[in-house]
């Protein structure tokens, strides 16, 4: 009896030891980059999501860069991951979309955004959805339709805020942008709706970049509940549109319904609803964070604010009628404004990681030749099926690329073009999956800043401190008092 129990115990210990060893030393047809797989099952997920308040490279990343070099392995939210902070490898990964790599996010993200979200689709289907989105956010639509609407939106909200004792800027800009984009997407009017759609997205945002435990009371659970409510509302809207096809609203949803009606369409209801959900979220949350941070930076750097104000007052001086609307030519002349926006999103690092999946074993000795200069063994392999996380903060805050990288310095962009992605600037991604809403975001920020600095001044009241988990957040908001000039 005791011998059987002893043998069973020994066998159990051997099995567990073998499992732990296999966890720590994954199979690879080559040599894995250095690193740690962390605890069995959990990996290093807890460390990755640990909050921090520093403005530099995330401690999780910087500590491992120092220990292992610019490319290392880990295990996050149920997946083995190679994390890259090397610009050369990042560039290769982005430009091998559909060949050696494809977009692939952790299962927790898929649960949040939907299994048929645009980030999880590939090839023809991704290009088809991208073309649909450009119908709304493409250059012609921005120039002819959205530019005047963005200016009207900014003027209206700024005027309202100036009559209040203070305004919490992140909440105010998020509501402003959401109301406009929701109207363009689904003709949503909060004053006429029985349900506050944005409240569902607030719950969604709070758990988007959080530890993925789906237990009541956790941020992740609230996030999934927010998604359910928002998706239910979108499904009801779609059903109403299909029931009354002759009733047109002139929004993006009309265009989606028309696509669903087409014979042999590749668009399904599930894909359409996930697309609408992602667009509603992406169109306002990241932009409101960037705008809030830009105004915080301008508050703290009066010389930059003075230079920005001069640029926009010069635009007014060049008009026959100072109260006329912003023209596309004027927008394109906002050189320093563009520098402020580039510098803001470089420091903001709103997206802490961009994920791809290796479609085959990738030998890195050819790709990361620059490691030789640093004394690293470049003969590493990224195994097929493993995720690669490109880390923008490590690139944007690299002192070898950006002098004094933690300092807000819009002048560093003088004479530089940063309209697209590059090896050293990936705030909007890179390659064929470069963010289709980039131009829309930059236009919103430029128009808002124009309306703000030409007609108003402001005083910081409280808040403005930042926390990352690893996403950017203002835990106490950023409260300002807005005052009309003169």
C-alpha positions as CSV (number, residue, x, y, z in Angstrom):
1,X,0.0,0.0,0.0
2,X,2.7,2.4,1.0
3,X,4.9,1.4,-1.9
4,X,2.0,2.1,-4.3
5,X,1.5,5.6,-2.8
6,X,5.2,6.2,-2.9
7,X,5.5,5.3,-6.5
8,X,2.4,7.4,-7.3
9,X,4.0,10.4,-5.5
10,X,7.3,10.0,-7.3
11,X,5.5,9.7,-10.7
12,X,3.5,12.8,-9.9
13,X,6.6,14.7,-8.9
14,X,8.4,13.6,-12.1
15,X,5.4,14.6,-14.3
16,X,5.1,18.0,-12.6
17,X,8.9,18.6,-12.9
18,X,8.8,17.6,-16.6
19,X,5.8,20.0,-17.1
20,X,7.5,22.9,-15.4
21,X,10.8,22.2,-17.3
22,X,8.8,22.1,-20.6
23,X,7.1,25.4,-19.7
24,X,10.4,27.1,-19.0
25,X,12.1,25.6,-22.0
26,X,9.7,25.6,-24.9
27,X,10.5,23.5,-28.0
28,X,12.1,25.4,-30.9
29,X,13.7,24.4,-34.2
30,X,16.6,26.6,-33.4
31,X,17.5,28.9,-30.6
32,X,14.9,31.0,-28.8
33,X,15.7,34.6,-27.8
34,X,16.6,34.8,-24.1
35,X,14.0,35.5,-21.5
36,X,11.7,33.9,-19.0
37,X,8.3,32.2,-19.4
38,X,7.3,33.1,-15.9
39,X,5.0,31.0,-13.7
40,X,3.2,28.0,-15.3
41,X,-0.1,29.1,-16.8
42,X,0.2,32.7,-15.6
43,X,3.5,33.5,-17.3
44,X,4.5,37.1,-16.6
45,X,1.1,38.5,-17.1
46,X,0.8,40.0,-13.6
47,X,4.1,41.9,-14.0
48,X,3.0,43.1,-17.5
49,X,-0.2,44.7,-16.1
50,X,1.4,46.1,-13.0
51,X,0.6,49.9,-12.9
52,X,3.4,52.5,-13.0
53,X,3.6,56.3,-13.1
54,X,7.0,56.8,-14.8
55,X,7.0,58.5,-18.2
56,X,9.9,56.3,-19.5
57,X,9.9,52.9,-21.2
58,X,7.6,50.6,-19.2
59,X,9.5,49.0,-16.3
60,X,8.4,45.5,-17.5
61,X,10.1,46.2,-20.8
62,X,13.1,48.2,-19.7
63,X,14.1,45.7,-17.0
64,X,14.1,42.8,-19.5
65,X,15.9,44.9,-22.2
66,X,18.7,45.5,-19.7
67,X,18.8,41.8,-18.7
68,X,18.2,40.1,-22.1
69,X,18.7,42.7,-24.8
70,X,16.3,44.3,-27.3
71,X,14.5,41.1,-28.2
72,X,13.3,38.6,-25.6
73,X,10.7,35.9,-24.9
74,X,7.9,35.8,-22.3
75,X,4.4,34.5,-21.8
76,X,1.4,36.8,-21.6
77,X,-2.3,36.2,-21.2
78,X,-2.0,32.6,-22.2
79,X,0.4,32.9,-25.2
80,X,4.2,32.6,-25.7
81,X,5.4,36.0,-27.0
82,X,8.6,37.4,-28.5
83,X,8.8,41.1,-27.5
84,X,10.7,43.3,-29.9
85,X,12.1,46.7,-29.1
86,X,14.4,46.7,-32.1
87,X,13.4,49.0,-35.0
88,X,14.8,46.8,-37.7
89,X,12.9,43.7,-36.6
90,X,9.7,45.8,-36.0
91,X,10.0,47.2,-39.5
92,X,10.4,43.7,-40.9
93,X,7.4,42.3,-39.0
94,X,5.1,45.2,-40.2
95,X,6.1,44.8,-43.8
96,X,5.7,41.0,-43.8
97,X,2.0,41.1,-43.2
98,X,0.4,38.1,-44.9
99,X,3.7,36.5,-45.7
100,X,5.8,35.7,-42.6
101,X,3.4,37.3,-40.1
102,X,-0.2,38.2,-39.7
103,X,-2.2,40.4,-37.2
104,X,-3.1,38.3,-34.2
105,X,-4.1,39.5,-30.7
106,X,-4.5,37.5,-27.5
107,X,-7.7,35.7,-27.0
108,X,-8.8,38.1,-24.3
109,X,-8.6,41.0,-26.8
110,X,-10.6,38.9,-29.3
111,X,-13.3,38.4,-26.7
112,X,-13.5,42.1,-26.1
113,X,-13.4,43.3,-29.8
114,X,-15.3,40.4,-31.3
115,X,-14.0,37.3,-33.1
116,X,-14.7,38.9,-36.4
117,X,-13.2,42.3,-35.7
118,X,-11.1,43.9,-38.3
119,X,-7.8,43.3,-36.5
120,X,-8.4,39.5,-36.6
121,X,-9.3,39.4,-40.3
122,X,-6.7,39.0,-43.1
123,X,-6.1,39.2,-46.8
124,X,-9.0,40.1,-49.0
125,X,-11.5,40.5,-46.1
126,X,-9.2,43.0,-44.3
127,X,-8.7,45.0,-47.5
128,X,-12.4,45.0,-48.2
129,X,-13.2,46.4,-44.7
130,X,-10.4,49.0,-44.9
131,X,-11.9,50.3,-48.2
132,X,-15.3,50.5,-46.4
133,X,-13.8,52.6,-43.6
134,X,-11.9,54.9,-46.0
135,X,-15.3,55.7,-47.4
136,X,-16.0,57.5,-44.2
137,X,-12.5,58.6,-43.0
138,X,-10.7,59.0,-46.4
139,X,-9.1,62.2,-47.6
140,X,-12.1,63.4,-49.7
141,X,-14.5,62.9,-46.8
142,X,-12.2,64.7,-44.4
143,X,-11.8,67.6,-46.8
144,X,-15.4,68.0,-48.0
145,X,-17.5,66.9,-45.0
146,X,-15.7,66.4,-41.8
147,X,-13.5,69.5,-41.6
148,X,-16.4,72.0,-41.2
149,X,-18.2,69.6,-38.8
150,X,-15.1,69.2,-36.6
151,X,-14.8,73.0,-36.4
152,X,-18.4,73.4,-35.5
153,X,-18.1,70.7,-32.9
154,X,-15.0,72.3,-31.3
155,X,-16.5,75.8,-31.2
156,X,-19.8,74.6,-29.7
157,X,-18.1,72.6,-26.9
158,X,-15.5,75.2,-26.1
159,X,-18.1,77.9,-25.8
160,X,-20.1,75.7,-23.4
161,X,-17.1,74.8,-21.3
162,X,-16.1,78.5,-21.0
163,X,-19.3,79.2,-19.1
164,X,-18.5,76.5,-16.5
165,X,-16.3,76.8,-13.4
166,X,-14.1,74.0,-14.7
167,X,-14.1,71.2,-17.2
168,X,-12.5,67.7,-16.9
169,X,-10.7,67.7,-20.2
170,X,-10.4,63.9,-20.9
171,X,-14.2,63.4,-20.2
172,X,-15.1,66.5,-22.1
173,X,-13.1,65.7,-25.2
174,X,-14.2,62.1,-25.2
175,X,-17.9,63.0,-25.0
176,X,-17.4,65.6,-27.7
177,X,-15.7,63.3,-30.2
178,X,-18.0,60.3,-29.4
179,X,-21.1,62.3,-30.1
180,X,-19.8,63.4,-33.5
181,X,-18.5,60.0,-34.6
182,X,-21.5,58.2,-33.3
183,X,-23.7,60.5,-35.3
184,X,-21.7,59.9,-38.4
185,X,-21.6,56.2,-37.9
186,X,-25.1,55.3,-36.6
187,X,-27.0,58.6,-36.4
188,X,-26.9,58.3,-32.6
189,X,-28.2,61.3,-30.7
190,X,-27.8,61.1,-26.9
191,X,-30.6,63.7,-26.4
192,X,-33.1,61.4,-28.2
193,X,-31.9,58.0,-27.1
194,X,-33.3,56.1,-24.2
195,X,-29.9,54.5,-23.5
196,X,-26.5,56.2,-23.0
197,X,-24.4,54.4,-25.4
198,X,-21.1,56.0,-24.3
199,X,-21.6,54.7,-20.7
200,X,-21.3,51.2,-22.1
201,X,-18.0,52.2,-23.7
202,X,-16.7,53.8,-20.5
203,X,-17.1,50.4,-18.8
204,X,-15.5,48.8,-21.8
205,X,-12.5,51.1,-21.7
206,X,-11.8,50.6,-18.0
207,X,-11.2,46.9,-18.6
208,X,-9.7,46.9,-22.0
209,X,-6.1,46.8,-20.8
210,X,-6.5,45.0,-17.5
211,X,-5.7,41.6,-16.1
212,X,-8.1,39.2,-18.0
213,X,-10.1,37.6,-15.1
214,X,-13.8,37.3,-16.0
215,X,-15.2,37.4,-12.4
216,X,-17.9,39.8,-11.4
217,X,-16.4,42.9,-9.9
218,X,-13.2,42.9,-12.0
219,X,-12.5,45.5,-14.6
220,X,-12.3,42.8,-17.3
221,X,-15.8,41.5,-16.4
222,X,-17.2,45.0,-16.5
223,X,-15.5,45.4,-19.9
224,X,-17.2,42.4,-21.3
225,X,-20.6,43.5,-19.9
226,X,-20.1,46.9,-21.5
227,X,-19.5,45.1,-24.8
228,X,-22.6,43.0,-24.5
229,X,-24.8,46.1,-23.9
230,X,-23.3,48.1,-26.7
231,X,-23.6,45.1,-29.1
232,X,-27.2,44.5,-28.1
233,X,-27.9,48.2,-29.0
234,X,-26.1,47.9,-32.4
235,X,-28.0,44.6,-33.2
236,X,-31.3,46.3,-32.5
237,X,-30.4,49.2,-34.7
238,X,-29.4,46.9,-37.5
239,X,-32.7,45.0,-37.2
240,X,-34.6,48.3,-37.4
241,X,-32.7,49.4,-40.5
242,X,-33.4,46.1,-42.2
243,X,-37.1,46.2,-41.3
244,X,-37.4,49.7,-42.8
245,X,-35.0,49.7,-45.8
246,X,-36.7,52.7,-47.4
247,X,-35.8,54.9,-44.4
248,X,-32.4,56.5,-45.0
249,X,-30.3,58.2,-42.3
250,X,-27.3,59.3,-44.4
251,X,-24.7,57.6,-42.1
252,X,-22.1,54.9,-42.3
253,X,-24.7,52.3,-41.1
254,X,-26.7,52.9,-44.3
255,X,-23.6,52.0,-46.3
256,X,-23.1,48.9,-44.2
257,X,-26.7,47.8,-44.7
258,X,-26.4,48.4,-48.4
259,X,-23.3,46.1,-48.5
260,X,-25.2,43.4,-46.6
261,X,-28.0,43.5,-49.2
262,X,-25.7,42.9,-52.1
263,X,-25.9,39.5,-53.9
264,X,-23.0,37.3,-53.0
265,X,-21.7,39.8,-50.5
266,X,-18.7,38.7,-48.4
267,X,-19.9,40.9,-45.5
268,X,-21.8,39.1,-42.7
269,X,-23.9,40.6,-39.9
270,X,-21.3,39.5,-37.3
271,X,-18.4,41.2,-39.2
272,X,-20.5,44.3,-39.7
273,X,-21.5,44.6,-36.1
274,X,-17.9,44.0,-34.8
275,X,-16.7,46.7,-37.3
276,X,-19.2,49.2,-36.0
277,X,-18.2,48.4,-32.4
278,X,-14.5,48.9,-33.1
279,X,-15.0,52.1,-35.1
280,X,-17.1,53.6,-32.2
281,X,-14.4,52.8,-29.7
282,X,-11.3,53.7,-31.8
283,X,-12.7,57.0,-33.1
284,X,-12.9,58.7,-29.8
285,X,-10.9,57.1,-27.0
286,X,-7.4,57.4,-28.3
287,X,-7.9,60.9,-29.7
288,X,-9.3,62.2,-26.5
289,X,-6.3,60.9,-24.6
290,X,-4.0,62.5,-27.1
291,X,-5.8,65.8,-27.0
292,X,-5.8,65.9,-23.2
293,X,-2.1,65.1,-23.1
294,X,-1.3,67.7,-25.7
295,X,-3.0,70.4,-23.7
296,X,-1.2,69.2,-20.5
297,X,2.1,69.5,-22.4
298,X,1.3,73.0,-23.7
299,X,0.3,74.0,-20.2
300,X,3.6,72.9,-18.9
301,X,5.6,74.4,-21.8
302,X,4.6,78.0,-22.4
303,X,7.1,78.5,-25.2
304,X,5.5,75.8,-27.2
305,X,2.1,77.2,-26.5
306,X,3.3,80.7,-27.6
307,X,4.7,79.3,-30.9
308,X,1.4,77.4,-31.5
309,X,-0.7,80.4,-30.8
310,X,1.4,82.5,-33.2
311,X,0.9,80.0,-36.0
312,X,-2.9,80.0,-35.6
313,X,-3.3,83.8,-35.1
314,X,-1.2,84.2,-38.4
315,X,-3.9,82.1,-40.1
316,X,-6.6,84.4,-38.8
317,X,-4.6,87.5,-39.9
318,X,-4.3,86.1,-43.5
319,X,-8.1,85.9,-43.9
320,X,-10.4,88.5,-45.4
321,X,-13.0,87.5,-42.8
322,X,-11.5,86.3,-39.5
323,X,-14.7,84.4,-38.7
324,X,-14.7,82.3,-41.8
325,X,-14.3,78.5,-41.6
326,X,-11.0,76.7,-41.6
327,X,-10.0,75.8,-45.2
328,X,-8.1,72.7,-46.2
329,X,-5.2,74.9,-47.3
330,X,-5.0,76.5,-43.9
331,X,-5.1,73.1,-42.2
332,X,-2.2,71.9,-44.4
333,X,-0.2,75.0,-43.4
334,X,-0.3,74.2,-39.7
335,X,3.4,73.1,-39.6
336,X,4.1,73.6,-35.9
337,X,0.7,72.1,-35.0
338,X,1.7,69.0,-36.8
339,X,5.0,69.0,-34.8
340,X,3.0,69.3,-31.6
341,X,0.8,66.4,-32.6
342,X,3.7,64.2,-33.6
343,X,5.5,64.9,-30.3
344,X,2.4,64.3,-28.3
345,X,1.7,60.9,-29.7
346,X,5.4,59.9,-29.5
347,X,5.3,60.6,-25.8
348,X,1.8,59.3,-25.2
349,X,2.4,55.8,-26.4
350,X,-1.3,55.1,-26.1
351,X,-0.9,51.7,-27.7
352,X,1.7,49.8,-25.5
353,X,2.1,46.9,-27.9
354,X,1.2,45.8,-31.5
355,X,0.8,42.0,-32.0
356,X,1.6,39.8,-34.9
357,X,1.8,36.0,-35.2
358,X,4.6,34.1,-37.0
359,X,3.2,32.0,-39.8
360,X,6.5,30.0,-40.1
361,X,9.7,29.6,-38.2
362,X,11.6,32.9,-38.7
363,X,15.4,33.0,-38.5
364,X,16.5,36.3,-37.0
365,X,20.2,36.1,-37.8
366,X,19.6,37.8,-41.1
367,X,17.1,40.3,-39.8
368,X,18.8,41.6,-36.7
369,X,22.3,42.1,-38.1
370,X,22.7,45.2,-36.0
371,X,22.9,43.0,-32.9
372,X,26.5,42.0,-33.8
373,X,27.7,45.5,-33.0
374,X,26.2,45.1,-29.5
375,X,27.8,41.7,-28.9
376,X,24.6,39.6,-29.1
377,X,24.2,36.2,-30.7
378,X,21.9,37.0,-33.5
379,X,21.1,33.4,-34.4
380,X,17.6,33.3,-32.9
381,X,14.4,31.8,-34.1
382,X,10.8,32.9,-33.8
383,X,8.8,29.7,-33.8
384,X,5.7,29.4,-36.0
385,X,2.6,30.2,-34.1
386,X,4.3,32.4,-31.5
387,X,3.1,36.0,-31.1
388,X,5.5,38.9,-31.7
389,X,4.7,42.1,-29.7
390,X,6.2,45.2,-31.3
391,X,6.8,47.7,-28.5
392,X,6.4,51.3,-29.7
393,X,7.4,53.0,-26.3
394,X,10.8,51.4,-26.5
395,X,11.3,52.9,-29.9
396,X,9.8,56.3,-29.2
397,X,11.8,56.8,-26.0
398,X,15.1,55.5,-27.3
399,X,17.8,58.1,-26.5
400,X,19.9,56.8,-29.5
401,X,17.1,58.1,-31.8
402,X,15.5,61.0,-29.9
403,X,17.7,63.3,-27.9
404,X,16.5,63.8,-24.3
405,X,13.5,61.5,-25.2
406,X,11.3,62.2,-22.2
407,X,11.2,65.9,-22.9
408,X,8.3,67.5,-24.8
409,X,10.1,69.2,-27.7
410,X,7.9,69.8,-30.8
411,X,10.9,71.5,-32.5
412,X,12.6,68.1,-32.9
413,X,10.3,67.5,-35.8
414,X,11.4,70.5,-37.8
415,X,12.0,69.5,-41.4
416,X,10.9,65.9,-40.7
417,X,8.0,64.1,-42.4
418,X,6.1,61.8,-40.1
419,X,2.8,61.4,-41.9
420,X,3.2,57.6,-42.1
421,X,4.9,54.9,-40.1
422,X,8.7,54.5,-40.0
423,X,11.3,52.4,-38.2
424,X,11.5,55.0,-35.4
425,X,7.9,56.3,-35.4
426,X,5.0,53.9,-35.1
427,X,2.3,55.7,-33.1
428,X,-0.2,54.7,-35.7
429,X,1.3,51.3,-36.5
430,X,3.1,50.4,-39.8
431,X,2.9,48.4,-43.0
432,X,-0.3,47.6,-44.7
433,X,-2.2,47.8,-41.3
434,X,-1.2,51.4,-40.8
435,X,-4.2,53.0,-38.9
436,X,-6.8,54.1,-41.4
437,X,-8.0,56.7,-38.9
438,X,-4.6,58.5,-38.7
439,X,-5.6,61.5,-40.9
440,X,-8.9,61.8,-39.1
441,X,-7.2,61.9,-35.7
442,X,-4.7,64.5,-36.7
443,X,-7.4,66.7,-38.3
444,X,-9.5,66.5,-35.1
445,X,-6.6,67.5,-33.0
446,X,-5.4,70.3,-35.2
447,X,-8.9,71.8,-35.6
448,X,-9.6,71.7,-31.8
449,X,-6.2,73.3,-31.0
450,X,-6.9,76.0,-33.6
451,X,-10.3,76.9,-32.0
452,X,-8.8,76.7,-28.5
453,X,-5.7,78.9,-28.8
454,X,-7.3,81.6,-31.0
455,X,-10.3,82.3,-28.8
456,X,-9.5,81.0,-25.3
457,X,-6.9,80.7,-22.6
458,X,-7.0,78.2,-19.7
459,X,-5.8,77.7,-16.2
460,X,-5.0,74.2,-14.8
461,X,-7.1,73.5,-11.7
462,X,-6.2,70.0,-10.6
463,X,-5.2,66.5,-11.9
464,X,-3.1,65.9,-14.9
465,X,-1.1,63.0,-13.4
466,X,-0.7,59.9,-15.5
467,X,-0.8,56.2,-14.7
468,X,-0.2,53.3,-17.1
469,X,-1.5,49.8,-16.7
470,X,0.1,49.6,-19.3
471,X,-2.4,51.7,-21.2
472,X,-2.5,55.5,-20.6
473,X,-5.0,56.9,-18.1
474,X,-5.6,60.1,-16.1
475,X,-6.7,58.7,-12.7
476,X,-7.7,62.1,-11.4
477,X,-8.6,63.6,-14.7
478,X,-7.2,66.9,-15.9
479,X,-9.4,69.8,-14.8
480,X,-9.0,73.2,-16.3
481,X,-10.9,76.5,-16.2
482,X,-11.5,77.8,-19.7
483,X,-11.7,81.6,-20.3
484,X,-12.5,83.6,-23.4
485,X,-9.7,85.9,-24.5
486,X,-10.2,89.7,-24.2
